[in-house]
């Protein structure tokens, strides 16, 4: 097949970095995101500041959806301590 690369160009900071500096993304042909981890985290922080209510709503929905799992995890964690 094709040659496997060990580096990738970040579309945001315009630097070439090792593939380990990128999050995995099965939807992309090369299997990693377009932006490096540092740029991805910066972009998420900016989006959270721009629209905190949206992220609060996402967090609330996640807590409701995973309520039983979270309770089981917390119970197990408390037993260890």
N, C-alpha and C positions, 0 to 999 in steps of 0.2 A: 504494500500500500504506500502511503505517503511518508515522508520523513517526519519524525516526532520532534517538535521543538521544545525547548526548555525555557524559553522566554516569550514574553508577549508585550505589546505596546499598549499602555494605558491611554484611553481616549480622553481622559480628563487632565491628568498632569503631564501628558506627552512624554513619558519616560518609558524605556524598555526595562521590564522587571522580570524576575523568575516567575514561573507559573505558580509557585507556592505563595506568591503575594496576591493571588487572585482567588476569589470565592468560586466554588464549583457551580456550574449551571448546565444541567443536562439538556436544556433547550438549545444550546449553542453548539455549532459544529465542532468547535475546539474543546468544548466541555468546561469552559470557564467564563466568568463575566467579562464585560467590556472594560469595567473600571477596576483598578487595584483595590485591595482591602482598605487602605488608608483613605482613598478618595470616596469609596462607597460609604464608609463610616462618616466622613465629613458631610456628604450629601444627605444622609439620613438625619444627622443632627440639625442641618439647616431646615429640612422639611418638618421636623418636629417643632422647631421654633416658629416656623411660618403657620403651622396649623396644629396646635397642641390638642384641640378638641377632637380632631379626627383620630389621633393616636390614643387618646383616652378611651374613645369609643371602641377602637380595635382591641385594646387591652381588656376592657370590660367584657366584650364578646368572647374573647379567648378564655377568660376566667370562668365564664358561665359554661362554655362548651367543654372545658376540661376539668370541671369541678370535682368529679369523682376521682380522676387520676391525681389531681393535686392533693385531695384529702388523703388518699392512700400513701402518696409520697411523704406528706407531712407526718402522718402517723408512723411510718417506718423510720423516718429521720428522728422523730422524738424518742422512739424506742432505743435507738442506738446511743443517744446521749444519756 
